[in-house]
Amino acid sequence: MRADGHTASASSVERALRRRGLLQPIDYQGERRDLARARKAAFAEEPVRPNEVWQLDFSEYETTSGGTWRLAGVTDYFTKYEHGWHIAPTCTGTDAIAAVQIAIGEAERLAGRPLAEALADPATGQIRRIKLVTDNGAAFKGAAFARFIASRPELLHIRTRRRSPGQNGVRERAFGSLKYEHLYRHEIDDLPTLAREAERYRQIFNHIRPHETLGGHRPIEVYHDPSLHPQHSNHDS
């Protein structure tokens, strides 16, 4: 209507559509209950191995040449392993999908086989789905991202409670480490430099840097041997 030069508020358009039966019914309370159940199930039992809970989000970085870029990345909640970066000037559903595809590719590389096969129960063949946790950003609420998740039997998408960024804390802390331990200490002029330095730190983060929460181990060590995680040591004692 605006493109044709007509003035109308969103509420007026909604009423007109509703009178003609052109709006799909929306069960907001039902959706909220479903999301709450999913959030509770994600952490009802503490993860005990990799690929049980992934956390995905975007973080912004401005290069010295003036370009502003959004890094999207998936981190594994249990091992803190960083799966890789998708870097773009936007943070859309397409960008979120690209980040998850990178994570799936890295998980398959580490497993040496398709992710669905690695997650399948040897006896029943049933796939143990990874709980993919995000916030409520537009990129994660759109139809494109929903269709992608529906096409991946390995994934279950869970959104955090509104205005509760702490529920995606592992992802946020890892972004902080990337910036304060590495990116802010270098002169990063452009996208190729940003991509190179972000990947360089990912290798350090996963393979070299000891993690206090992992008992001084590296994420790659815990990824391949979950028994190294302090959580298992505490249970054994």
mmCIF file of the C-alpha atoms, coordinates in Angstrom:
data_MODEL
# 
_entry.id   MODEL 
# 
loop_
_atom_site.group_PDB 
_atom_site.id 
_atom_site.type_symbol 
_atom_site.label_atom_id 
_atom_site.label_alt_id 
_atom_site.label_comp_id 
_atom_site.label_asym_id 
_atom_site.label_entity_id 
_atom_site.label_seq_id 
_atom_site.pdbx_PDB_ins_code 
_atom_site.Cartn_x 
_atom_site.Cartn_y 
_atom_site.Cartn_z 
_atom_site.occupancy 
_atom_site.B_iso_or_equiv 
_atom_site.pdbx_formal_charge 
_atom_site.auth_seq_id 
_atom_site.auth_comp_id 
_atom_site.auth_asym_id 
_atom_site.auth_atom_id 
_atom_site.pdbx_PDB_model_num 
ATOM 1   C CA . MET A 1 1   ? 0.000   0.000   0.000  1.00 0.00 ? 1   MET A CA 1 
ATOM 2   C CA . ARG A 1 2   ? 2.833   2.375   0.818  1.00 0.00 ? 2   ARG A CA 1 
ATOM 3   C CA . ALA A 1 3   ? 4.483   1.621   -2.518 1.00 0.00 ? 3   ALA A CA 1 
ATOM 4   C CA . ASP A 1 4   ? 1.216   2.651   -4.220 1.00 0.00 ? 4   ASP A CA 1 
ATOM 5   C CA . GLY A 1 5   ? 1.031   5.880   -2.209 1.00 0.00 ? 5   GLY A CA 1 
ATOM 6   C CA . HIS A 1 6   ? -1.659  4.848   0.303  1.00 0.00 ? 6   HIS A CA 1 
ATOM 7   C CA . THR A 1 7   ? -1.404  5.637   4.005  1.00 0.00 ? 7   THR A CA 1 
ATOM 8   C CA . ALA A 1 8   ? -2.492  2.926   6.420  1.00 0.00 ? 8   ALA A CA 1 
ATOM 9   C CA . SER A 1 9   ? -1.343  1.770   9.836  1.00 0.00 ? 9   SER A CA 1 
ATOM 10  C CA . ALA A 1 10  ? -0.337  -1.814  10.511 1.00 0.00 ? 10  ALA A CA 1 
ATOM 11  C CA . SER A 1 11  ? -3.338  -2.243  12.797 1.00 0.00 ? 11  SER A CA 1 
ATOM 12  C CA . SER A 1 12  ? -5.744  -1.107  10.048 1.00 0.00 ? 12  SER A CA 1 
ATOM 13  C CA . VAL A 1 13  ? -4.243  -3.590  7.617  1.00 0.00 ? 13  VAL A CA 1 
ATOM 14  C CA . GLU A 1 14  ? -4.494  -6.331  10.237 1.00 0.00 ? 14  GLU A CA 1 
ATOM 15  C CA . ARG A 1 15  ? -8.199  -5.587  10.839 1.00 0.00 ? 15  ARG A CA 1 
ATOM 16  C CA . ALA A 1 16  ? -8.930  -5.622  7.115  1.00 0.00 ? 16  ALA A CA 1 
ATOM 17  C CA . LEU A 1 17  ? -7.163  -8.952  6.679  1.00 0.00 ? 17  LEU A CA 1 
ATOM 18  C CA . ARG A 1 18  ? -8.878  -10.406 9.725  1.00 0.00 ? 18  ARG A CA 1 
ATOM 19  C CA . ARG A 1 19  ? -12.376 -9.426  8.491  1.00 0.00 ? 19  ARG A CA 1 
ATOM 20  C CA . ARG A 1 20  ? -11.705 -11.306 5.274  1.00 0.00 ? 20  ARG A CA 1 
ATOM 21  C CA . GLY A 1 21  ? -10.316 -14.370 7.027  1.00 0.00 ? 21  GLY A CA 1 
ATOM 22  C CA . LEU A 1 22  ? -6.854  -13.915 5.554  1.00 0.00 ? 22  LEU A CA 1 
ATOM 23  C CA . LEU A 1 23  ? -4.847  -14.258 8.780  1.00 0.00 ? 23  LEU A CA 1 
ATOM 24  C CA . GLN A 1 24  ? -3.563  -17.594 9.983  1.00 0.00 ? 24  GLN A CA 1 
ATOM 25  C CA . PRO A 1 25  ? -4.523  -18.319 13.608 1.00 0.00 ? 25  PRO A CA 1 
ATOM 26  C CA . ILE A 1 26  ? -1.584  -17.924 16.000 1.00 0.00 ? 26  ILE A CA 1 
ATOM 27  C CA . ASP A 1 27  ? -1.484  -19.711 19.334 1.00 0.00 ? 27  ASP A CA 1 
ATOM 28  C CA . TYR A 1 28  ? 0.954   -17.484 21.188 1.00 0.00 ? 28  TYR A CA 1 
ATOM 29  C CA . GLN A 1 29  ? 0.389   -19.133 24.558 1.00 0.00 ? 29  GLN A CA 1 
ATOM 30  C CA . GLY A 1 30  ? 0.760   -22.591 23.066 1.00 0.00 ? 30  GLY A CA 1 
ATOM 31  C CA . GLU A 1 31  ? 3.985   -21.566 21.342 1.00 0.00 ? 31  GLU A CA 1 
ATOM 32  C CA . ARG A 1 32  ? 5.335   -20.139 24.599 1.00 0.00 ? 32  ARG A CA 1 
ATOM 33  C CA . ARG A 1 33  ? 4.506   -23.354 26.455 1.00 0.00 ? 33  ARG A CA 1 
ATOM 34  C CA . ASP A 1 34  ? 6.221   -25.441 23.768 1.00 0.00 ? 34  ASP A CA 1 
ATOM 35  C CA . LEU A 1 35  ? 9.325   -23.259 23.907 1.00 0.00 ? 35  LEU A CA 1 
ATOM 36  C CA . ALA A 1 36  ? 9.418   -23.409 27.701 1.00 0.00 ? 36  ALA A CA 1 
ATOM 37  C CA . ARG A 1 37  ? 9.221   -27.220 27.648 1.00 0.00 ? 37  ARG A CA 1 
ATOM 38  C CA . ALA A 1 38  ? 12.010  -27.352 25.076 1.00 0.00 ? 38  ALA A CA 1 
ATOM 39  C CA . ARG A 1 39  ? 14.224  -25.000 27.101 1.00 0.00 ? 39  ARG A CA 1 
ATOM 40  C CA . LYS A 1 40  ? 13.728  -27.074 30.228 1.00 0.00 ? 40  LYS A CA 1 
ATOM 41  C CA . ALA A 1 41  ? 14.485  -30.295 28.365 1.00 0.00 ? 41  ALA A CA 1 
ATOM 42  C CA . ALA A 1 42  ? 17.710  -28.862 26.911 1.00 0.00 ? 42  ALA A CA 1 
ATOM 43  C CA . PHE A 1 43  ? 19.378  -28.559 30.298 1.00 0.00 ? 43  PHE A CA 1 
ATOM 44  C CA . ALA A 1 44  ? 17.214  -30.751 32.518 1.00 0.00 ? 44  ALA A CA 1 
ATOM 45  C CA . GLU A 1 45  ? 20.135  -33.175 32.497 1.00 0.00 ? 45  GLU A CA 1 
ATOM 46  C CA . GLU A 1 46  ? 23.616  -31.746 32.179 1.00 0.00 ? 46  GLU A CA 1 
ATOM 47  C CA . PRO A 1 47  ? 25.199  -32.739 28.832 1.00 0.00 ? 47  PRO A CA 1 
ATOM 48  C CA . VAL A 1 48  ? 27.832  -35.458 29.272 1.00 0.00 ? 48  VAL A CA 1 
ATOM 49  C CA . ARG A 1 49  ? 29.339  -35.653 25.773 1.00 0.00 ? 49  ARG A CA 1 
ATOM 50  C CA . PRO A 1 50  ? 29.832  -33.576 22.632 1.00 0.00 ? 50  PRO A CA 1 
ATOM 51  C CA . ASN A 1 51  ? 27.005  -32.944 20.188 1.00 0.00 ? 51  ASN A CA 1 
ATOM 52  C CA . GLU A 1 52  ? 24.245  -32.883 22.773 1.00 0.00 ? 52  GLU A CA 1 
ATOM 53  C CA . VAL A 1 53  ? 23.797  -29.093 22.986 1.00 0.00 ? 53  VAL A CA 1 
ATOM 54  C CA . TRP A 1 54  ? 25.076  -26.537 20.477 1.00 0.00 ? 54  TRP A CA 1 
ATOM 55  C CA . GLN A 1 55  ? 24.810  -22.781 20.954 1.00 0.00 ? 55  GLN A CA 1 
ATOM 56  C CA . LEU A 1 56  ? 24.565  -20.398 17.990 1.00 0.00 ? 56  LEU A CA 1 
ATOM 57  C CA . ASP A 1 57  ? 24.638  -16.614 17.813 1.00 0.00 ? 57  ASP A CA 1 
ATOM 58  C CA . PHE A 1 58  ? 26.028  -13.571 15.990 1.00 0.00 ? 58  PHE A CA 1 
ATOM 59  C CA . SER A 1 59  ? 28.642  -11.095 17.137 1.00 0.00 ? 59  SER A CA 1 
ATOM 60  C CA . GLU A 1 60  ? 29.620  -7.807  15.509 1.00 0.00 ? 60  GLU A CA 1 
ATOM 61  C CA . TYR A 1 61  ? 33.123  -6.636  14.620 1.00 0.00 ? 61  TYR A CA 1 
ATOM 62  C CA . GLU A 1 62  ? 34.221  -3.417  12.905 1.00 0.00 ? 62  GLU A CA 1 
ATOM 63  C CA . THR A 1 63  ? 37.424  -3.438  10.870 1.00 0.00 ? 63  THR A CA 1 
ATOM 64  C CA . THR A 1 64  ? 39.716  -0.397  10.788 1.00 0.00 ? 64  THR A CA 1 
ATOM 65  C CA . SER A 1 65  ? 38.694  0.371   7.206  1.00 0.00 ? 65  SER A CA 1 
ATOM 66  C CA . GLY A 1 66  ? 35.164  1.009   8.451  1.00 0.00 ? 66  GLY A CA 1 
ATOM 67  C CA . GLY A 1 67  ? 33.434  -2.211  7.476  1.00 0.00 ? 67  GLY A CA 1 
ATOM 68  C CA . THR A 1 68  ? 31.110  -3.805  10.037 1.00 0.00 ? 68  THR A CA 1 
ATOM 69  C CA . TRP A 1 69  ? 30.879  -7.590  9.933  1.00 0.00 ? 69  TRP A CA 1 
ATOM 70  C CA . ARG A 1 70  ? 28.754  -10.179 11.718 1.00 0.00 ? 70  ARG A CA 1 
ATOM 71  C CA . LEU A 1 71  ? 30.402  -13.386 12.809 1.00 0.00 ? 71  LEU A CA 1 
ATOM 72  C CA . ALA A 1 72  ? 28.086  -16.344 13.258 1.00 0.00 ? 72  ALA A CA 1 
ATOM 73  C CA . GLY A 1 73  ? 29.391  -19.426 14.985 1.00 0.00 ? 73  GLY A CA 1 
ATOM 74  C CA . VAL A 1 74  ? 28.322  -22.614 16.719 1.00 0.00 ? 74  VAL A CA 1 
ATOM 75  C CA . THR A 1 75  ? 30.014  -23.758 19.920 1.00 0.00 ? 75  THR A CA 1 
ATOM 76  C CA . ASP A 1 76  ? 29.540  -27.120 21.592 1.00 0.00 ? 76  ASP A CA 1 
ATOM 77  C CA . TYR A 1 77  ? 28.196  -26.630 25.121 1.00 0.00 ? 77  TYR A CA 1 
ATOM 78  C CA . PHE A 1 78  ? 29.954  -29.595 26.730 1.00 0.00 ? 78  PHE A CA 1 
ATOM 79  C CA . THR A 1 79  ? 33.412  -29.384 25.130 1.00 0.00 ? 79  THR A CA 1 
ATOM 80  C CA . LYS A 1 80  ? 33.476  -25.625 24.287 1.00 0.00 ? 80  LYS A CA 1 
ATOM 81  C CA . TYR A 1 81  ? 34.659  -26.639 20.809 1.00 0.00 ? 81  TYR A CA 1 
ATOM 82  C CA . GLU A 1 82  ? 34.301  -23.889 18.170 1.00 0.00 ? 82  GLU A CA 1 
ATOM 83  C CA . HIS A 1 83  ? 33.025  -25.326 14.903 1.00 0.00 ? 83  HIS A CA 1 
ATOM 84  C CA . GLY A 1 84  ? 33.932  -22.443 12.595 1.00 0.00 ? 84  GLY A CA 1 
ATOM 85  C CA . TRP A 1 85  ? 32.830  -19.017 11.440 1.00 0.00 ? 85  TRP A CA 1 
ATOM 86  C CA . HIS A 1 86  ? 30.466  -17.599 8.884  1.00 0.00 ? 86  HIS A CA 1 
ATOM 87  C CA . ILE A 1 87  ? 31.300  -13.917 8.356  1.00 0.00 ? 87  ILE A CA 1 
ATOM 88  C CA . ALA A 1 88  ? 29.053  -11.554 6.400  1.00 0.00 ? 88  ALA A CA 1 
ATOM 89  C CA . PRO A 1 89  ? 27.760  -7.962  6.524  1.00 0.00 ? 89  PRO A CA 1 
ATOM 90  C CA . THR A 1 90  ? 24.304  -9.273  7.483  1.00 0.00 ? 90  THR A CA 1 
ATOM 91  C CA . CYS A 1 91  ? 22.770  -11.473 10.163 1.00 0.00 ? 91  CYS A CA 1 
ATOM 92  C CA . THR A 1 92  ? 19.831  -13.052 8.360  1.00 0.00 ? 92  THR A CA 1 
ATOM 93  C CA . GLY A 1 93  ? 18.330  -16.506 8.402  1.00 0.00 ? 93  GLY A CA 1 
ATOM 94  C CA . THR A 1 94  ? 20.526  -17.385 5.438  1.00 0.00 ? 94  THR A CA 1 
ATOM 95  C CA . ASP A 1 95  ? 23.605  -16.422 7.451  1.00 0.00 ? 95  ASP A CA 1 
ATOM 96  C CA . ALA A 1 96  ? 22.416  -18.491 10.416 1.00 0.00 ? 96  ALA A CA 1 
ATOM 97  C CA . ILE A 1 97  ? 21.884  -21.485 8.130  1.00 0.00 ? 97  ILE A CA 1 
ATOM 98  C CA . ALA A 1 98  ? 25.386  -21.091 6.720  1.00 0.00 ? 98  ALA A CA 1 
ATOM 99  C CA . ALA A 1 99  ? 26.857  -21.116 10.242 1.00 0.00 ? 99  ALA A CA 1 
ATOM 100 C CA . VAL A 1 100 ? 25.005  -24.321 11.138 1.00 0.00 ? 100 VAL A CA 1 
ATOM 101 C CA . GLN A 1 101 ? 26.102  -25.944 7.882  1.00 0.00 ? 101 GLN A CA 1 
ATOM 102 C CA . ILE A 1 102 ? 29.711  -25.128 8.767  1.00 0.00 ? 102 ILE A CA 1 
ATOM 103 C CA . ALA A 1 103 ? 29.184  -26.717 12.197 1.00 0.00 ? 103 ALA A CA 1 
ATOM 104 C CA . ILE A 1 104 ? 27.670  -29.840 10.678 1.00 0.00 ? 104 ILE A CA 1 
ATOM 105 C CA . GLY A 1 105 ? 30.583  -30.120 8.257  1.00 0.00 ? 105 GLY A CA 1 
ATOM 106 C CA . GLU A 1 106 ? 33.122  -29.772 11.069 1.00 0.00 ? 106 GLU A CA 1 
ATOM 107 C CA . ALA A 1 107 ? 31.312  -32.316 13.261 1.00 0.00 ? 107 ALA A CA 1 
ATOM 108 C CA . GLU A 1 108 ? 31.288  -34.767 10.361 1.00 0.00 ? 108 GLU A CA 1 
ATOM 109 C CA . ARG A 1 109 ? 34.992  -34.165 9.749  1.00 0.00 ? 109 ARG A CA 1 
ATOM 110 C CA . LEU A 1 110 ? 35.758  -34.926 13.397 1.00 0.00 ? 110 LEU A CA 1 
ATOM 111 C CA . ALA A 1 111 ? 33.525  -38.024 13.375 1.00 0.00 ? 111 ALA A CA 1 
ATOM 112 C CA . GLY A 1 112 ? 34.730  -39.269 9.994  1.00 0.00 ? 112 GLY A CA 1 
ATOM 113 C CA . ARG A 1 113 ? 31.149  -39.991 8.912  1.00 0.00 ? 113 ARG A CA 1 
ATOM 114 C CA . PRO A 1 114 ? 27.783  -38.264 8.351  1.00 0.00 ? 114 PRO A CA 1 
ATOM 115 C CA . LEU A 1 115 ? 26.418  -36.559 11.452 1.00 0.00 ? 115 LEU A CA 1 
ATOM 116 C CA . ALA A 1 116 ? 23.109  -38.446 11.326 1.00 0.00 ? 116 ALA A CA 1 
ATOM 117 C CA . GLU A 1 117 ? 25.029  -41.708 11.302 1.00 0.00 ? 117 GLU A CA 1 
ATOM 118 C CA . ALA A 1 118 ? 27.227  -40.615 14.211 1.00 0.00 ? 118 ALA A CA 1 
ATOM 119 C CA . LEU A 1 119 ? 24.142  -39.708 16.264 1.00 0.00 ? 119 LEU A CA 1 
ATOM 120 C CA . ALA A 1 120 ? 22.167  -42.870 15.485 1.00 0.00 ? 120 ALA A CA 1 
ATOM 121 C CA . ASP A 1 121 ? 21.613  -45.474 18.172 1.00 0.00 ? 121 ASP A CA 1 
ATOM 122 C CA . PRO A 1 122 ? 23.474  -48.637 17.075 1.00 0.00 ? 122 PRO A CA 1 
ATOM 123 C CA . ALA A 1 123 ? 20.620  -50.874 18.194 1.00 0.00 ? 123 ALA A CA 1 
ATOM 124 C CA . THR A 1 124 ? 17.541  -48.949 17.079 1.00 0.00 ? 124 THR A CA 1 
ATOM 125 C CA . GLY A 1 125 ? 18.875  -46.533 14.477 1.00 0.00 ? 125 GLY A CA 1 
ATOM 126 C CA . GLN A 1 126 ? 17.044  -43.700 16.211 1.00 0.00 ? 126 GLN A CA 1 
ATOM 127 C CA . ILE A 1 127 ? 18.845  -40.361 15.874 1.00 0.00 ? 127 ILE A CA 1 
ATOM 128 C CA . ARG A 1 128 ? 19.703  -38.532 19.090 1.00 0.00 ? 128 ARG A CA 1 
ATOM 129 C CA . ARG A 1 129 ? 19.045  -34.945 18.092 1.00 0.00 ? 129 ARG A CA 1 
ATOM 130 C CA . ILE A 1 130 ? 21.382  -32.086 18.969 1.00 0.00 ? 130 ILE A CA 1 
ATOM 131 C CA . LYS A 1 131 ? 19.643  -29.278 20.823 1.00 0.00 ? 131 LYS A CA 1 
ATOM 132 C CA . LEU A 1 132 ? 20.571  -26.117 18.914 1.00 0.00 ? 132 LEU A CA 1 
ATOM 133 C CA . VAL A 1 133 ? 20.097  -23.161 21.277 1.00 0.00 ? 133 VAL A CA 1 
ATOM 134 C CA . THR A 1 134 ? 19.705  -19.594 19.977 1.00 0.00 ? 134 THR A CA 1 
ATOM 135 C CA . ASP A 1 135 ? 18.232  -16.349 21.220 1.00 0.00 ? 135 ASP A CA 1 
ATOM 136 C CA . ASN A 1 136 ? 15.062  -14.822 19.764 1.00 0.00 ? 136 ASN A CA 1 
ATOM 137 C CA . GLY A 1 137 ? 16.723  -12.795 17.012 1.00 0.00 ? 137 GLY A CA 1 
ATOM 138 C CA . ALA A 1 138 ? 14.888  -12.373 13.729 1.00 0.00 ? 138 ALA A CA 1 
ATOM 139 C CA . ALA A 1 139 ? 17.367  -14.633 11.933 1.00 0.00 ? 139 ALA A CA 1 
ATOM 140 C CA . PHE A 1 140 ? 16.325  -17.553 14.144 1.00 0.00 ? 140 PHE A CA 1 
ATOM 141 C CA . LYS A 1 141 ? 12.565  -16.907 14.054 1.00 0.00 ? 141 LYS A CA 1 
ATOM 142 C CA . GLY A 1 142 ? 12.149  -16.690 10.286 1.00 0.00 ? 142 GLY A CA 1 
ATOM 143 C CA . ALA A 1 143 ? 10.620  -19.228 7.941  1.00 0.00 ? 143 ALA A CA 1 
ATOM 144 C CA . ALA A 1 144 ? 13.893  -19.964 6.117  1.00 0.00 ? 144 ALA A CA 1 
ATOM 145 C CA . PHE A 1 145 ? 15.682  -21.054 9.272  1.00 0.00 ? 145 PHE A CA 1 
ATOM 146 C CA . ALA A 1 146 ? 12.658  -23.094 10.397 1.00 0.00 ? 146 ALA A CA 1 
ATOM 147 C CA . ARG A 1 147 ? 12.561  -24.925 7.054  1.00 0.00 ? 147 ARG A CA 1 
ATOM 148 C CA . PHE A 1 148 ? 16.263  -25.682 7.290  1.00 0.00 ? 148 PHE A CA 1 
ATOM 149 C CA . ILE A 1 149 ? 15.944  -27.111 10.805 1.00 0.00 ? 149 ILE A CA 1 
ATOM 150 C CA . ALA A 1 150 ? 12.953  -29.199 9.717  1.00 0.00 ? 150 ALA A CA 1 
ATOM 151 C CA . SER A 1 151 ? 15.105  -30.670 6.935  1.00 0.00 ? 151 SER A CA 1 
ATOM 152 C CA . ARG A 1 152 ? 17.798  -31.819 9.390  1.00 0.00 ? 152 ARG A CA 1 
ATOM 153 C CA . PRO A 1 153 ? 16.715  -34.781 11.537 1.00 0.00 ? 153 PRO A CA 1 
ATOM 154 C CA . GLU A 1 154 ? 19.892  -34.304 13.611 1.00 0.00 ? 154 GLU A CA 1 
ATOM 155 C CA . LEU A 1 155 ? 18.760  -30.927 15.024 1.00 0.00 ? 155 LEU A CA 1 
ATOM 156 C CA . LEU A 1 156 ? 16.168  -29.623 17.476 1.00 0.00 ? 156 LEU A CA 1 
ATOM 157 C CA . HIS A 1 157 ? 15.952  -25.823 17.617 1.00 0.00 ? 157 HIS A CA 1 
ATOM 158 C CA . ILE A 1 158 ? 15.414  -24.237 21.042 1.00 0.00 ? 158 ILE A CA 1 
ATOM 159 C CA . ARG A 1 159 ? 15.095  -20.483 21.614 1.00 0.00 ? 159 ARG A CA 1 
ATOM 160 C CA . THR A 1 160 ? 16.044  -18.918 24.929 1.00 0.00 ? 160 THR A CA 1 
ATOM 161 C CA . ARG A 1 161 ? 13.644  -16.928 27.045 1.00 0.00 ? 161 ARG A CA 1 
ATOM 162 C CA . ARG A 1 162 ? 13.243  -13.341 25.843 1.00 0.00 ? 162 ARG A CA 1 
ATOM 163 C CA . ARG A 1 163 ? 15.729  -10.856 27.293 1.00 0.00 ? 163 ARG A CA 1 
ATOM 164 C CA . SER A 1 164 ? 17.751  -13.704 28.828 1.00 0.00 ? 164 SER A CA 1 
ATOM 165 C CA . PRO A 1 165 ? 21.118  -13.704 27.004 1.00 0.00 ? 165 PRO A CA 1 
ATOM 166 C CA . GLY A 1 166 ? 22.672  -15.625 29.900 1.00 0.00 ? 166 GLY A CA 1 
ATOM 167 C CA . GLN A 1 167 ? 20.877  -18.763 28.701 1.00 0.00 ? 167 GLN A CA 1 
ATOM 168 C CA . ASN A 1 168 ? 23.270  -18.740 25.739 1.00 0.00 ? 168 ASN A CA 1 
ATOM 169 C CA . GLY A 1 169 ? 26.225  -17.907 27.962 1.00 0.00 ? 169 GLY A CA 1 
ATOM 170 C CA . VAL A 1 170 ? 28.801  -20.364 26.602 1.00 0.00 ? 170 VAL A CA 1 
ATOM 171 C CA . ARG A 1 171 ? 28.407  -18.832 23.144 1.00 0.00 ? 171 ARG A CA 1 
ATOM 172 C CA . GLU A 1 172 ? 28.676  -15.269 24.498 1.00 0.00 ? 172 GLU A CA 1 
ATOM 173 C CA . ARG A 1 173 ? 31.779  -16.010 26.589 1.00 0.00 ? 173 ARG A CA 1 
ATOM 174 C CA . ALA A 1 174 ? 33.511  -17.608 23.614 1.00 0.00 ? 174 ALA A CA 1 
ATOM 175 C CA . PHE A 1 175 ? 32.826  -14.535 21.482 1.00 0.00 ? 175 PHE A CA 1 
ATOM 176 C CA . GLY A 1 176 ? 34.341  -12.429 24.271 1.00 0.00 ? 176 GLY A CA 1 
ATOM 177 C CA . SER A 1 177 ? 37.457  -14.589 24.277 1.00 0.00 ? 177 SER A CA 1 
ATOM 178 C CA . LEU A 1 178 ? 37.787  -14.272 20.503 1.00 0.00 ? 178 LEU A CA 1 
ATOM 179 C CA . LYS A 1 179 ? 37.643  -10.489 20.646 1.00 0.00 ? 179 LYS A CA 1 
ATOM 180 C CA . TYR A 1 180 ? 39.553  -9.641  23.820 1.00 0.00 ? 180 TYR A CA 1 
ATOM 181 C CA . GLU A 1 181 ? 42.213  -12.345 23.611 1.00 0.00 ? 181 GLU A CA 1 
ATOM 182 C CA . HIS A 1 182 ? 42.901  -11.989 19.901 1.00 0.00 ? 182 HIS A CA 1 
ATOM 183 C CA . LEU A 1 183 ? 41.016  -9.697  17.511 1.00 0.00 ? 183 LEU A CA 1 
ATOM 184 C CA . TYR A 1 184 ? 41.369  -6.489  19.546 1.00 0.00 ? 184 TYR A CA 1 
ATOM 185 C CA . ARG A 1 185 ? 45.127  -7.073  19.783 1.00 0.00 ? 185 ARG A CA 1 
ATOM 186 C CA . HIS A 1 186 ? 45.640  -6.967  16.016 1.00 0.00 ? 186 HIS A CA 1 
ATOM 187 C CA . GLU A 1 187 ? 45.250  -4.397  13.268 1.00 0.00 ? 187 GLU A CA 1 
ATOM 188 C CA . ILE A 1 188 ? 42.413  -5.845  11.208 1.00 0.00 ? 188 ILE A CA 1 
ATOM 189 C CA . ASP A 1 189 ? 41.729  -3.792  8.115  1.00 0.00 ? 189 ASP A CA 1 
ATOM 190 C CA . ASP A 1 190 ? 39.397  -5.882  5.996  1.00 0.00 ? 190 ASP A CA 1 
ATOM 191 C CA . LEU A 1 191 ? 37.314  -9.023  5.691  1.00 0.00 ? 191 LEU A CA 1 
ATOM 192 C CA . PRO A 1 192 ? 40.110  -11.388 4.529  1.00 0.00 ? 192 PRO A CA 1 
ATOM 193 C CA . THR A 1 193 ? 42.234  -10.359 7.504  1.00 0.00 ? 193 THR A CA 1 
ATOM 194 C CA . LEU A 1 194 ? 39.312  -10.761 9.882  1.00 0.00 ? 194 LEU A CA 1 
ATOM 195 C CA . ALA A 1 195 ? 38.527  -14.237 8.514  1.00 0.00 ? 195 ALA A CA 1 
ATOM 196 C CA . ARG A 1 196 ? 42.171  -15.281 8.739  1.00 0.00 ? 196 ARG A CA 1 
ATOM 197 C CA . GLU A 1 197 ? 42.643  -14.047 12.318 1.00 0.00 ? 197 GLU A CA 1 
ATOM 198 C CA . ALA A 1 198 ? 39.308  -15.464 13.521 1.00 0.00 ? 198 ALA A CA 1 
ATOM 199 C CA . GLU A 1 199 ? 40.246  -18.885 12.148 1.00 0.00 ? 199 GLU A CA 1 
ATOM 200 C CA . ARG A 1 200 ? 43.743  -18.597 13.604 1.00 0.00 ? 200 ARG A CA 1 
ATOM 201 C CA . TYR A 1 201 ? 42.275  -18.013 17.050 1.00 0.00 ? 201 TYR A CA 1 
ATOM 202 C CA . ARG A 1 202 ? 39.779  -20.859 16.584 1.00 0.00 ? 202 ARG A CA 1 
ATOM 203 C CA . GLN A 1 203 ? 42.704  -23.230 16.206 1.00 0.00 ? 203 GLN A CA 1 
ATOM 204 C CA . ILE A 1 204 ? 44.358  -21.791 19.307 1.00 0.00 ? 204 ILE A CA 1 
ATOM 205 C CA . PHE A 1 205 ? 41.082  -21.943 21.252 1.00 0.00 ? 205 PHE A CA 1 
ATOM 206 C CA . ASN A 1 206 ? 40.355  -25.556 20.281 1.00 0.00 ? 206 ASN A CA 1 
ATOM 207 C CA . HIS A 1 207 ? 43.832  -27.094 20.260 1.00 0.00 ? 207 HIS A CA 1 
ATOM 208 C CA . ILE A 1 208 ? 46.268  -24.997 22.342 1.00 0.00 ? 208 ILE A CA 1 
ATOM 209 C CA . ARG A 1 209 ? 44.548  -22.840 24.955 1.00 0.00 ? 209 ARG A CA 1 
ATOM 210 C CA . PRO A 1 210 ? 43.812  -24.666 28.258 1.00 0.00 ? 210 PRO A CA 1 
ATOM 211 C CA . HIS A 1 211 ? 40.286  -24.097 29.574 1.00 0.00 ? 211 HIS A CA 1 
ATOM 212 C CA . GLU A 1 212 ? 39.661  -23.773 33.304 1.00 0.00 ? 212 GLU A CA 1 
ATOM 213 C CA . THR A 1 213 ? 36.114  -25.117 32.976 1.00 0.00 ? 213 THR A CA 1 
ATOM 214 C CA . LEU A 1 214 ? 37.543  -28.205 31.254 1.00 0.00 ? 214 LEU A CA 1 
ATOM 215 C CA . GLY A 1 215 ? 40.021  -28.891 34.047 1.00 0.00 ? 215 GLY A CA 1 
ATOM 216 C CA . GLY A 1 216 ? 42.917  -27.430 32.088 1.00 0.00 ? 216 GLY A CA 1 
ATOM 217 C CA . HIS A 1 217 ? 42.222  -29.544 29.019 1.00 0.00 ? 217 HIS A CA 1 
ATOM 218 C CA . ARG A 1 218 ? 41.680  -28.333 25.461 1.00 0.00 ? 218 ARG A CA 1 
ATOM 219 C CA . PRO A 1 219 ? 38.281  -28.609 23.764 1.00 0.00 ? 219 PRO A CA 1 
ATOM 220 C CA . ILE A 1 220 ? 39.593  -31.051 21.166 1.00 0.00 ? 220 ILE A CA 1 
ATOM 221 C CA . GLU A 1 221 ? 40.877  -33.347 23.943 1.00 0.00 ? 221 GLU A CA 1 
ATOM 222 C CA . VAL A 1 222 ? 37.523  -33.427 25.709 1.00 0.00 ? 222 VAL A CA 1 
ATOM 223 C CA . TYR A 1 223 ? 35.735  -33.790 22.380 1.00 0.00 ? 223 TYR A CA 1 
ATOM 224 C CA . HIS A 1 224 ? 37.575  -37.040 21.681 1.00 0.00 ? 224 HIS A CA 1 
ATOM 225 C CA . ASP A 1 225 ? 37.617  -38.207 25.314 1.00 0.00 ? 225 ASP A CA 1 
ATOM 226 C CA . PRO A 1 226 ? 34.602  -36.901 27.294 1.00 0.00 ? 226 PRO A CA 1 
ATOM 227 C CA . SER A 1 227 ? 35.872  -38.647 30.448 1.00 0.00 ? 227 SER A CA 1 
ATOM 228 C CA . LEU A 1 228 ? 38.481  -35.876 30.764 1.00 0.00 ? 228 LEU A CA 1 
ATOM 229 C CA . HIS A 1 229 ? 35.736  -33.371 31.587 1.00 0.00 ? 229 HIS A CA 1 
ATOM 230 C CA . PRO A 1 230 ? 35.699  -32.423 35.312 1.00 0.00 ? 230 PRO A CA 1 
ATOM 231 C CA . GLN A 1 231 ? 31.995  -33.264 35.390 1.00 0.00 ? 231 GLN A CA 1 
ATOM 232 C CA . HIS A 1 232 ? 32.803  -36.944 34.957 1.00 0.00 ? 232 HIS A CA 1 
ATOM 233 C CA . SER A 1 233 ? 35.551  -36.766 37.586 1.00 0.00 ? 233 SER A CA 1 
ATOM 234 C CA . ASN A 1 234 ? 33.095  -35.260 40.079 1.00 0.00 ? 234 ASN A CA 1 
ATOM 235 C CA . HIS A 1 235 ? 30.554  -37.974 39.377 1.00 0.00 ? 235 HIS A CA 1 
ATOM 236 C CA . ASP A 1 236 ? 33.190  -40.695 39.772 1.00 0.00 ? 236 ASP A CA 1 
ATOM 237 C CA . SER A 1 237 ? 34.302  -39.317 43.130 1.00 0.00 ? 237 SER A CA 1 
# 
